[in-house]
Amino acid sequence: MSETTASATGRSRPRSALLLGLGVVVFAVLVGLGTWQVQRLHWKEDLLATIDKRTHAAPLPLADVEKEFAASHDVEYTPVTVTGTFLHQGERHFFSTWQGDSGFNVYTPLQLEDGRFVLVNRGFVPYDLKDPPRARLGRVIFPQCL
């Protein structure tokens, strides 16, 4: 009977070691994921602060923004002033939601005075007002796009 007890004890030690090792690995993975989530939280808070700061800044001339882009490649959410002519025949609608309503963001190409083009988000049109005659009733036009 002592051989049977020794044999059973010998088998339980490797099984216990395996479970302990697996537990340590799982714990390390969970600690790593938790650390990553905290780092991601700080990154996201910084990103939201940057977006808020830039969207509330005064618009800059396109030439200044282009210089900044050439230097840092970081000009997202920077308000820009441009002058040109809207090409309404190229207008495109992209399905979106705004304040709980479904509808479309309206993008219109703007031809700049130097011949280049910029896509301008003209605003949101509710789903029921997408038809061109009715769209003017529901379109929210950004003041700088008028």
C-alpha positions as CSV (number, residue, x, y, z in Angstrom):
1,M,0.0,0.0,0.0
2,S,2.9,2.3,0.5
3,E,3.8,2.0,-3.2
4,T,0.3,3.1,-4.2
5,T,0.4,6.1,-1.9
6,A,3.9,7.1,-3.1
7,S,2.7,6.7,-6.7
8,A,-0.4,8.8,-6.2
9,T,1.6,11.5,-4.4
10,G,4.2,11.6,-7.2
11,R,1.5,12.2,-9.7
12,S,-0.2,15.0,-7.8
13,R,3.1,17.0,-7.5
14,P,3.5,17.5,-11.2
15,R,-0.2,18.3,-11.5
16,S,0.0,20.9,-8.7
17,A,3.1,22.4,-10.2
18,L,1.4,22.6,-13.6
19,L,-1.6,24.3,-12.1
20,L,0.6,26.7,-10.1
21,G,2.6,27.5,-13.2
22,L,-0.6,28.1,-15.2
23,G,-1.9,30.3,-12.5
24,V,1.2,32.4,-12.4
25,V,1.1,32.8,-16.2
26,V,-2.6,33.8,-16.1
27,F,-1.9,36.3,-13.3
28,A,1.0,37.8,-15.3
29,V,-1.2,38.2,-18.4
30,L,-4.0,39.9,-16.3
31,V,-1.5,42.3,-14.7
32,G,-0.2,43.1,-18.2
33,L,-3.7,43.7,-19.5
34,G,-4.5,45.9,-16.6
35,T,-1.4,48.0,-17.0
36,W,-2.1,48.4,-20.7
37,Q,-5.6,49.6,-20.0
38,V,-4.3,52.3,-17.6
39,Q,-1.8,53.4,-20.2
40,R,-4.5,53.5,-22.8
41,L,-6.7,55.6,-20.4
42,H,-4.0,58.2,-20.1
43,W,-3.4,58.2,-23.8
44,K,-7.1,58.6,-24.5
45,E,-7.5,61.5,-22.0
46,D,-4.6,63.3,-23.6
47,L,-6.1,62.8,-27.0
48,L,-9.5,64.1,-25.9
49,A,-7.8,67.2,-24.4
50,T,-5.9,67.8,-27.6
51,I,-9.1,67.5,-29.7
52,D,-11.0,69.9,-27.4
53,K,-8.1,72.4,-27.4
54,R,-7.8,72.4,-31.2
55,T,-11.5,72.5,-32.0
56,H,-12.0,75.5,-29.9
57,A,-8.9,77.4,-31.2
58,A,-9.2,80.2,-33.7
59,P,-9.1,79.1,-37.4
60,L,-5.7,79.4,-39.1
61,P,-5.0,80.1,-42.8
62,L,-4.5,77.0,-44.9
63,A,-0.8,78.0,-45.6
64,D,0.0,78.0,-41.9
65,V,-1.6,74.6,-41.4
66,E,0.3,73.2,-44.4
67,K,3.6,74.4,-42.9
68,E,2.7,72.8,-39.6
69,F,1.8,69.5,-41.4
70,A,5.1,69.5,-43.2
71,A,7.0,70.0,-39.9
72,S,5.0,67.7,-37.6
73,H,2.3,65.8,-39.5
74,D,0.0,66.6,-36.6
75,V,-2.8,69.0,-37.7
76,E,-5.9,66.9,-37.0
77,Y,-8.9,68.8,-35.7
78,T,-7.2,72.2,-36.5
79,P,-9.7,74.7,-37.8
80,V,-8.8,76.2,-41.2
81,T,-9.9,79.2,-43.2
82,V,-10.1,78.8,-47.0
83,T,-11.7,80.7,-49.8
84,G,-13.1,79.1,-53.0
85,T,-16.1,77.9,-54.9
86,F,-18.3,75.0,-53.8
87,L,-18.8,72.4,-56.5
88,H,-22.3,71.1,-55.6
89,Q,-22.4,68.6,-58.4
90,G,-19.7,66.7,-56.5
91,E,-21.6,66.7,-53.2
92,R,-21.6,63.3,-51.3
93,H,-23.8,62.1,-48.4
94,F,-22.4,59.7,-45.8
95,F,-24.8,58.0,-43.4
96,S,-24.3,59.2,-39.8
97,T,-26.1,60.1,-36.6
98,W,-26.2,63.4,-34.8
99,Q,-27.9,64.0,-31.4
100,G,-29.7,60.7,-31.7
101,D,-31.1,61.3,-35.2
102,S,-30.1,59.3,-38.2
103,G,-29.2,61.1,-41.4
104,F,-26.3,62.1,-43.5
105,N,-23.1,64.2,-43.2
106,V,-22.9,66.3,-46.4
107,Y,-19.5,66.7,-48.0
108,T,-19.0,69.2,-50.8
109,P,-15.8,69.8,-52.8
110,L,-14.4,73.3,-52.5
111,Q,-12.2,74.5,-55.3
112,L,-9.6,76.9,-53.9
113,E,-8.5,80.0,-55.8
114,D,-5.2,78.3,-56.6
115,G,-7.0,75.3,-58.3
116,R,-6.6,72.8,-55.5
117,F,-9.6,71.1,-53.9
118,V,-10.7,70.6,-50.3
119,L,-13.6,68.4,-49.1
120,V,-15.8,70.4,-46.7
121,N,-18.2,68.8,-44.2
122,R,-21.2,71.1,-44.7
123,G,-23.1,69.6,-41.8
124,F,-25.8,67.1,-41.0
125,V,-29.1,66.5,-42.9
126,P,-31.8,64.4,-41.2
127,Y,-32.7,61.2,-43.1
128,D,-36.2,62.5,-44.1
129,L,-34.8,65.8,-45.5
130,K,-32.1,64.4,-47.8
131,D,-33.9,65.3,-51.0
132,P,-32.2,68.5,-52.3
133,P,-35.3,70.8,-52.2
134,R,-36.0,69.8,-48.6
135,A,-32.4,69.5,-47.5
136,R,-31.9,73.3,-47.0
137,L,-34.6,73.1,-44.3
138,G,-32.7,70.6,-42.1
139,R,-29.1,71.2,-43.0
140,V,-26.9,72.5,-40.2
141,I,-24.3,74.6,-42.0
142,F,-21.1,75.5,-40.1
143,P,-20.8,79.3,-40.0
144,Q,-17.3,79.3,-41.5
145,C,-18.7,77.4,-44.6
146,L,-21.2,80.1,-45.7
